[in-house]
């Protein structure tokens, strides 16, 4: 039978299954020396390469919880000197689950299981992501209610969300989407600029007191909870 090529690549920790499909379509993947095509399967013992580099399927799942500091870039591109993968320097091939932009901080999950990336990134599943946001002007009730109701950005309107004022210039927000620079754009719509943006929770996983720039392995219970979440309702 074998394993579909996109799943094999995803299970290596190189990228998500969707990104693996793109690699195959671009002709960058080979199976036993033959250029792979969409839908190909990989049999036991077959040699798979991406851009000429051999990859192998990882059987043991890795899930890391990382407190990303400001300035790191969510990319695996080695030409980016501040890329998050090189910074962590984990001994196994891993990829991140959901980007944090360069100026944002906080909880970032990393794994070697592509299906986890795919599952958690499906917006229709509505996984919660919680942030603490500091802005440049005093937060008032009108702003909070407007943020929670949905904001027109990027030719759409954001889903209703939870927003709560927690300080003169700070608020908590829980969203179930991952639009590009979503929270920053939402704030800008109302004339606010984000000074600091920290993600503190993804689904059941919380940042806790993990120091910036440090990571830890997820516990067995955390792994189970995240993989259940990725499967969707």
Secondary structure per residue as TSV (DSSP state, phi and psi in degrees):
chain	resnum	aa	ss	phi	psi
A	1	X	-	360.0	-62.4
A	2	X	-	86.0	-179.0
A	3	X	E	-117.1	135.0
A	4	X	E	-58.3	142.6
A	5	X	H	-59.9	-37.8
A	6	X	H	-67.5	-36.7
A	7	X	H	-69.6	-39.3
A	8	X	H	-59.1	-46.3
A	9	X	H	-65.1	-43.2
A	10	X	H	-61.9	-39.6
A	11	X	H	-71.0	-13.7
A	12	X	T	-78.0	-14.4
A	13	X	T	88.4	4.1
A	14	X	S	-69.7	-41.4
A	15	X	S	-168.9	-178.5
A	16	X	-	-76.9	169.2
A	17	X	H	-64.9	-38.3
A	18	X	H	-63.3	-43.2
A	19	X	H	-66.7	-33.1
A	20	X	H	-64.3	-40.1
A	21	X	H	-57.2	-41.4
A	22	X	H	-65.4	-40.4
A	23	X	H	-60.2	-41.8
A	24	X	H	-65.3	-46.3
A	25	X	H	-60.9	-30.5
A	26	X	T	-83.7	0.1
A	27	X	T	74.6	24.8
A	28	X	-	-97.1	1.4
A	29	X	E	-116.5	137.1
A	30	X	E	-127.3	145.3
A	31	X	E	-121.3	115.8
A	32	X	T	52.3	40.8
A	33	X	T	85.9	-5.8
A	34	X	E	-103.7	136.9
A	35	X	E	-63.4	125.5
A	36	X	-	-73.6	154.2
A	37	X	-	-125.7	157.4
A	38	X	T	-53.7	134.6
A	39	X	T	94.0	-9.1
A	40	X	-	-59.5	153.5
A	41	X	E	-117.4	154.2
A	42	X	E	-111.2	121.8
A	43	X	-	-89.4	159.5
A	44	X	T	-55.1	131.8
A	45	X	T	90.7	-8.6
A	46	X	-	-71.9	149.4
A	47	X	-	-99.8	123.0
A	48	X	E	-115.2	134.1
A	49	X	E	-128.6	149.4
A	50	X	E	-124.2	120.0
A	51	X	T	54.6	35.1
A	52	X	T	83.5	-5.4
A	53	X	E	-98.7	128.4
A	54	X	E	-68.3	143.0
A	55	X	E	-129.8	157.9
A	56	X	-	-138.0	152.3
A	57	X	-	-76.2	131.4
A	58	X	-	-91.2	127.4
A	59	X	-	-87.7	-33.7
A	60	X	S	-88.4	124.7
A	61	X	-	-79.6	139.8
A	62	X	-	-118.3	133.2
A	63	X	E	-137.4	114.9
A	64	X	E	-108.6	144.9
A	65	X	E	-112.3	117.4
A	66	X	E	-123.4	137.8
A	67	X	E	-97.4	95.7
A	68	X	E	-71.6	124.2
A	69	X	-	-82.0	160.4
A	70	X	T	-60.6	138.9
A	71	X	T	107.6	-22.5
A	72	X	-	-81.1	147.3
A	73	X	B	-109.6	131.7
A	74	X	S	-78.4	86.7
A	75	X	-	-158.0	159.2
A	76	X	-	-105.3	2.1
A	77	X	-	-65.3	119.4
A	78	X	T	-67.7	-22.9
A	79	X	T	-70.6	-16.7
A	80	X	S	-87.5	107.6
A	81	X	T	-64.3	-24.1
A	82	X	T	-102.8	29.4
A	83	X	B	-73.2	143.1
A	84	X	H	-67.3	-31.5
A	85	X	H	-67.7	-44.6
A	86	X	H	-67.1	-35.5
A	87	X	H	-61.2	-46.0
A	88	X	H	-71.2	-39.1
A	89	X	-	55.3	47.2
A	90	X	-	-74.6	143.8
A	91	X	S	-68.3	-16.7
A	92	X	S	-108.9	157.3
A	93	X	-	-69.1	124.3
A	94	X	-	-135.2	163.1
A	95	X	E	-138.9	161.9
A	96	X	E	-90.0	157.3
A	97	X	E	-112.2	100.6
A	98	X	S	80.7	124.0
A	99	X	-	-76.1	152.0
A	100	X	-	-118.4	131.2
A	101	X	-	-67.2	166.7
A	102	X	T	-55.5	-36.6
A	103	X	T	-88.6	-2.2
A	104	X	-	-98.2	160.3
A	105	X	E	-129.3	172.2
A	106	X	E	107.0	-152.8
A	107	X	E	-66.7	122.6
A	108	X	E	-133.2	125.5
A	109	X	E	-91.8	141.9
A	110	X	E	-133.0	144.2
A	111	X	E	-151.6	166.2
A	112	X	S	-105.9	10.7
A	113	X	-	-112.0	108.1
A	114	X	H	-63.5	-31.6
A	115	X	H	-67.0	-26.1
A	116	X	H	-68.5	-42.4
A	117	X	H	-59.8	-49.0
A	118	X	H	-60.2	-45.8
A	119	X	H	-64.9	-43.6
A	120	X	H	-74.2	-22.3
A	121	X	H	-90.1	-5.2
A	122	X	-	-73.3	109.8
A	123	X	G	-63.8	-26.3
A	124	X	G	-66.6	-19.9
A	125	X	G	-74.9	-19.0
A	126	X	-	65.4	39.6
A	127	X	-	-68.7	136.6
A	128	X	-	-79.2	139.8
A	129	X	E	-131.4	127.1
A	130	X	E	-112.7	137.6
A	131	X	E	-133.3	149.8
A	132	X	E	-108.1	123.9
A	133	X	E	-120.6	133.1
A	134	X	E	-111.5	130.5
A	135	X	E	-120.4	174.8
A	136	X	S	-92.0	-0.5
A	137	X	S	-135.0	160.0
A	138	X	-	-60.9	135.5
A	139	X	-	-84.7	127.4
A	140	X	-	-118.4	171.6
A	141	X	H	-65.6	-34.6
A	142	X	H	-62.9	-43.6
A	143	X	H	-60.9	-46.2
A	144	X	H	-61.3	-46.4
A	145	X	H	-63.9	-38.0
A	146	X	H	-68.2	-40.6
A	147	X	H	-62.2	-41.9
A	148	X	H	-70.5	-28.6
A	149	X	H	-76.7	-22.2
A	150	X	-	118.9	135.8
A	151	X	-	-127.2	134.0
A	152	X	E	-75.8	110.6
A	153	X	E	-142.6	153.1
A	154	X	T	50.0	43.8
A	155	X	T	61.5	26.5
A	156	X	E	-149.6	-179.2
A	157	X	E	-121.2	129.0
A	158	X	-	-63.9	152.5
A	159	X	-	-65.3	148.7
A	160	X	-	-54.6	142.9
A	161	X	-	-142.1	-179.9
A	162	X	E	-99.9	128.2
A	163	X	E	-136.5	140.6
A	164	X	E	-146.8	129.4
A	165	X	E	-73.7	130.2
A	166	X	-	-126.2	6.0
A	167	X	S	-177.3	172.7
A	168	X	S	-58.0	-40.0
A	169	X	S	-117.8	11.8
A	170	X	E	-127.2	147.1
A	171	X	E	-147.9	159.0
A	172	X	E	-104.5	139.3
A	173	X	E	-138.9	138.5
A	174	X	E	-121.5	115.8
A	175	X	E	-116.6	161.6
A	176	X	S	-123.5	18.4
A	177	X	-	-123.5	175.5
A	178	X	-	-142.5	49.2
A	179	X	-	-66.6	155.4
A	180	X	T	-59.4	121.3
A	181	X	T	50.8	40.1
A	182	X	H	-56.2	-54.0
A	183	X	H	-67.2	-39.6
A	184	X	H	-61.6	-43.7
A	185	X	H	-67.6	-37.8
A	186	X	H	-61.2	-44.9
A	187	X	H	-64.4	-43.4
A	188	X	H	-61.6	-31.4
A	189	X	H	-58.9	-31.0
A	190	X	T	-102.7	13.2
A	191	X	T	84.2	16.1
A	192	X	-	-105.1	145.7
A	193	X	-	-113.0	137.2
A	194	X	E	-77.7	126.7
A	195	X	E	-93.7	-38.5
A	196	X	E	-148.9	137.9
A	197	X	E	-134.2	117.7
A	198	X	E	-125.8	121.8
A	199	X	E	-84.7	127.5
A	200	X	E	-114.9	-10.3
A	201	X	E	-156.0	141.7
A	202	X	E	-129.5	111.2
A	203	X	T	55.7	-123.6
A	204	X	T	-86.5	-3.2
A	205	X	E	-96.8	126.7
A	206	X	E	-112.7	154.1
A	207	X	-	-71.3	-37.3
A	208	X	T	61.9	-141.6
A	209	X	T	-102.2	22.7
A	210	X	-	-62.0	130.2
A	211	X	-	-71.9	147.4
A	212	X	T	-56.1	136.3
A	213	X	T	85.0	-1.5
A	214	X	-	-109.1	155.3
A	215	X	E	-133.8	161.9
A	216	X	E	-141.9	157.2
A	217	X	E	-77.3	140.7
A	218	X	-	-65.8	147.2
A	219	X	-	-72.6	168.7
A	220	X	H	-60.0	-42.4
A	221	X	H	-66.1	-38.5
A	222	X	H	-64.9	-41.3
A	223	X	H	-59.2	-48.6
A	224	X	H	-59.3	-43.6
A	225	X	H	-63.6	-41.6
A	226	X	H	-69.8	-42.0
A	227	X	H	-67.1	-34.5
A	228	X	H	-65.1	-41.1
A	229	X	H	-61.6	-41.1
A	230	X	H	-66.2	-26.3
A	231	X	H	-69.9	-22.4
A	232	X	-	83.5	172.6
A	233	X	-	-69.8	360.0
